[in-house]
Amino acid sequence: MVILVILVNTLISLILLYVAWRVWQLKQRLAYIADTLTVYESCTHTVLNKAPENIYLSQENIYNLRQKNQALKMQIQQVRQIISLLLQGQQIWQRYFRRLELISGKRTVAK
């Protein structure tokens, strides 16, 4: 009977030793995961710490670019109007000289 109790106690001790070893392994894994997550958190904090300021600066730069773009659009519109006026002036000039050529051509034929 004593041998049976010793065997049962030994078996229980071995089972509990195995459970303790598995718990220790789980603790090691959890510690590794916690350390890894701490490193990730530190890295993301470093990167994202300046994010609001960078976003604000980017928005400001976009606003400035839009303002410059608007000014350039106005200048392009003015250049287009100038070119249009020059082309109209050229057409009027050509019509005027064609009429002069026709008139002077008729005078030469009439002489």
C-alpha positions as CSV (number, residue, x, y, z in Angstrom):
1,M,0.0,0.0,0.0
2,V,2.8,2.4,0.8
3,I,4.4,1.6,-2.6
4,L,1.1,2.5,-4.3
5,V,1.0,5.9,-2.4
6,I,4.6,6.6,-3.3
7,L,3.9,5.7,-7.0
8,V,0.8,7.9,-7.1
9,N,2.7,10.8,-5.4
10,T,5.6,10.4,-7.8
11,L,3.2,10.3,-10.8
12,I,1.5,13.4,-9.5
13,S,4.8,15.1,-9.0
14,L,6.0,14.3,-12.5
15,I,2.7,15.6,-14.0
16,L,3.0,18.8,-11.9
17,L,6.7,19.1,-12.9
18,Y,5.7,18.9,-16.6
19,V,2.9,21.4,-16.1
20,A,5.4,23.8,-14.3
21,W,7.9,23.4,-17.2
22,R,5.1,24.2,-19.8
23,V,4.0,27.2,-17.7
24,W,7.7,28.4,-17.6
25,Q,7.9,28.0,-21.4
26,L,4.7,29.9,-21.8
27,K,6.1,32.6,-19.6
28,Q,9.3,32.8,-21.7
29,R,7.2,33.2,-24.9
30,L,5.0,35.8,-23.4
31,A,8.1,37.8,-22.2
32,Y,9.6,37.6,-25.7
33,I,6.3,38.8,-27.2
34,A,6.0,41.6,-24.7
35,D,9.5,42.7,-25.4
36,T,8.9,42.6,-29.1
37,L,5.7,44.6,-28.7
38,T,7.5,47.1,-26.6
39,V,10.1,47.6,-29.3
40,Y,7.3,48.0,-31.9
41,E,5.5,50.5,-29.8
42,S,8.7,52.5,-29.3
43,C,9.4,52.5,-33.1
44,T,5.8,53.6,-33.9
45,H,5.9,56.2,-31.3
46,T,9.1,57.6,-32.8
47,V,7.7,57.6,-36.3
48,L,4.2,58.9,-35.4
49,N,5.3,61.4,-32.8
50,K,5.9,64.0,-35.5
51,A,3.0,62.9,-37.6
52,P,0.6,65.7,-36.6
53,E,3.3,68.4,-37.3
54,N,4.1,66.8,-40.6
55,I,0.5,66.6,-41.6
56,Y,0.0,70.3,-40.7
57,L,3.1,71.3,-42.7
58,S,1.9,69.2,-45.7
59,Q,-1.5,70.8,-45.6
60,E,0.1,74.2,-45.5
61,N,2.4,73.3,-48.4
62,I,-0.6,72.1,-50.4
63,Y,-2.5,75.3,-49.7
64,N,0.5,77.4,-50.8
65,L,0.8,75.3,-54.0
66,R,-2.8,75.8,-54.7
67,Q,-2.4,79.6,-54.3
68,K,0.6,79.6,-56.7
69,N,-1.3,77.4,-59.1
70,Q,-4.2,79.8,-59.1
71,A,-1.9,82.7,-59.8
72,L,-0.3,80.7,-62.7
73,K,-3.7,79.9,-64.1
74,M,-4.5,83.6,-64.2
75,Q,-1.2,84.3,-65.9
76,I,-1.8,81.6,-68.5
77,Q,-5.3,83.1,-69.1
78,Q,-3.7,86.5,-69.7
79,V,-1.1,85.0,-72.1
80,R,-3.9,83.2,-74.0
81,Q,-5.8,86.5,-74.3
82,I,-2.7,88.3,-75.5
83,I,-2.0,85.6,-78.1
84,S,-5.6,85.8,-79.2
85,L,-5.4,89.5,-79.6
86,L,-2.2,89.2,-81.6
87,L,-3.7,86.6,-83.9
88,Q,-6.7,88.8,-84.5
89,G,-4.4,91.7,-85.2
90,Q,-2.5,89.6,-87.6
91,Q,-5.7,88.6,-89.4
92,I,-6.9,92.2,-89.6
93,W,-3.4,93.3,-90.9
94,Q,-3.5,90.6,-93.6
95,R,-7.0,91.5,-94.7
96,Y,-5.9,95.2,-94.9
97,F,-2.9,94.4,-97.1
98,R,-4.9,92.1,-99.3
99,R,-7.4,94.8,-100.0
100,L,-4.5,97.2,-100.7
101,E,-3.0,94.7,-103.1
102,L,-6.4,94.2,-104.8
103,I,-6.9,97.9,-105.0
104,S,-3.4,98.6,-106.3
105,G,-3.7,95.6,-108.7
106,K,-6.9,97.1,-110.1
107,R,-5.2,100.4,-110.6
108,T,-2.4,98.8,-112.5
109,V,-4.7,96.9,-114.8
110,A,-6.8,100.1,-115.4
111,K,-3.8,102.1,-116.5
